[in-house]
Amino acid sequence: MKKANIILSHLSSLPQFKVLKQQECYQKYISLLSPKWQKAVAFVYIKEETLFIAVTHPGFKMELNYNRDLLKSLLIQLNTHDSSCKMMTASKVVIFHSKYYAMPEEKVSYVSVPHYEERASGMFELPEDKTLKESFERIRAIIQCKQ
């Protein structure tokens, strides 16, 4: 019986799914960047020997412009070390701000008031003092109502 990863690798090697291979390589390239820059990059693509990098904020554009050589060298290293990404070659790097990018998924958290079951049984010794005894009996009544 074939495993799922063997079937998926065979399907991704078919010519009609060439885009999936490219997308996987783009994700590998983004993962090579520092965590700060990974958050800054919205998406990446290569067209006509040019690496296009879309950033999420205009401030990141200036910062990445200063590091074009680093971006290009990372692409070359990815080409040499990963044989599946040989088609990713670029002579120029273009960085632009894009307002179209996937929004990060927010984790849904449900805030509710925690409800606890009463663990006390209301069975305790009553003191001799009359005011304390009345207070303890009121507490016992409340505990028994909660059960």
C-alpha positions in Angstrom: 0.0 0.0 0.0 1.3 3.4 -0.9 1.8 6.1 1.6 0.1 9.5 1.3 3.4 11.5 0.9 4.5 9.2 -2.0 1.2 9.9 -3.8 1.4 13.6 -3.1 5.0 13.8 -4.3 4.0 11.9 -7.5 1.1 14.3 -8.1 3.1 17.4 -7.5 5.7 16.2 -10.1 3.1 16.2 -12.8 3.3 19.1 -15.3 -0.1 20.5 -14.5 0.8 20.9 -10.8 4.1 22.7 -11.5 2.6 25.8 -9.7 2.4 23.8 -6.4 6.1 23.0 -6.6 6.9 26.7 -7.1 4.7 27.7 -4.2 6.4 25.2 -2.0 9.8 26.7 -3.0 8.5 30.2 -2.3 7.5 29.1 1.2 10.9 27.6 1.8 12.5 30.9 0.7 10.4 32.9 3.1 11.2 30.4 5.9 14.9 31.1 5.4 14.4 34.8 6.3 14.6 36.0 9.9 11.3 35.8 11.9 10.9 39.6 11.7 11.1 39.6 7.9 8.9 36.5 7.7 6.1 38.6 9.2 6.9 41.5 6.9 6.7 39.4 3.6 3.2 39.0 2.3 4.1 36.8 -0.7 6.9 36.1 -3.1 7.0 35.2 -6.8 9.5 35.1 -9.7 8.8 36.4 -13.1 11.2 36.8 -16.0 14.4 36.4 -13.9 13.1 39.0 -11.3 12.3 38.1 -7.7 9.2 40.1 -6.6 8.8 40.4 -2.8 5.5 42.0 -1.5 5.7 43.4 1.9 2.8 44.1 4.3 3.9 47.6 5.4 5.8 50.4 3.5 8.4 50.7 6.3 9.6 47.1 5.6 10.1 48.1 2.0 12.9 50.4 2.9 14.5 48.0 5.3 14.5 45.1 2.7 15.8 47.5 0.0 19.0 47.9 2.0 19.4 44.1 2.1 18.8 43.2 -1.5 22.2 41.4 -1.7 21.2 39.2 1.3 17.9 38.4 -0.3 19.6 37.4 -3.6 22.2 35.3 -1.8 19.5 33.4 0.1 17.8 32.6 -3.2 21.1 31.3 -4.6 21.7 29.2 -1.5 18.3 27.7 -1.8 19.0 26.8 -5.4 22.3 25.1 -4.6 21.0 23.2 -1.5 17.5 22.2 -2.6 17.4 20.3 -5.9 13.6 20.7 -6.2 14.0 24.6 -6.3 16.5 24.8 -9.2 14.0 26.7 -11.3 14.1 29.7 -8.9 16.7 31.9 -10.4 16.6 35.7 -10.4 19.0 38.4 -11.4 17.0 41.3 -9.9 15.1 41.8 -6.7 12.0 44.1 -6.7 10.4 44.9 -3.4 6.9 46.5 -3.3 4.2 47.2 -0.8 1.0 45.2 -1.3 -2.3 45.9 0.2 -3.4 42.5 -1.0 -2.1 39.8 1.3 -3.5 37.0 3.4 -4.6 38.2 6.8 -3.1 36.1 9.6 -5.7 33.8 11.1 -6.7 34.9 14.6 -7.2 32.2 17.1 -10.7 32.2 18.4 -10.8 32.1 22.2 -14.0 31.6 24.1 -14.1 33.6 27.3 -16.7 32.3 29.7 -17.2 32.3 33.4 -15.9 29.1 34.8 -18.5 27.0 36.7 -17.3 24.7 39.4 -19.2 22.0 41.2 -19.5 22.4 45.0 -17.0 20.1 46.6 -18.0 20.7 50.2 -20.7 18.5 51.8 -21.7 20.8 54.6 -20.9 18.3 57.3 -18.8 20.0 60.0 -18.7 20.5 63.7 -20.8 23.3 65.0 -19.2 25.7 67.7 -20.8 26.3 71.1 -21.2 30.1 70.5 -24.7 31.0 69.4 -23.8 33.6 66.7 -21.1 31.4 65.2 -23.5 28.5 65.2 -26.1 30.5 63.3 -23.5 31.6 60.8 -22.3 28.0 60.2 -25.9 26.8 59.8 -26.5 29.5 57.1 -23.3 28.3 55.3 -24.4 24.7 55.5 -27.8 25.6 54.0 -26.1 27.4 51.1 -23.8 24.5 50.4 -26.7 22.0 50.4 -28.6 24.2 48.0 -25.7 24.3 45.6 -25.6 20.5 45.4 
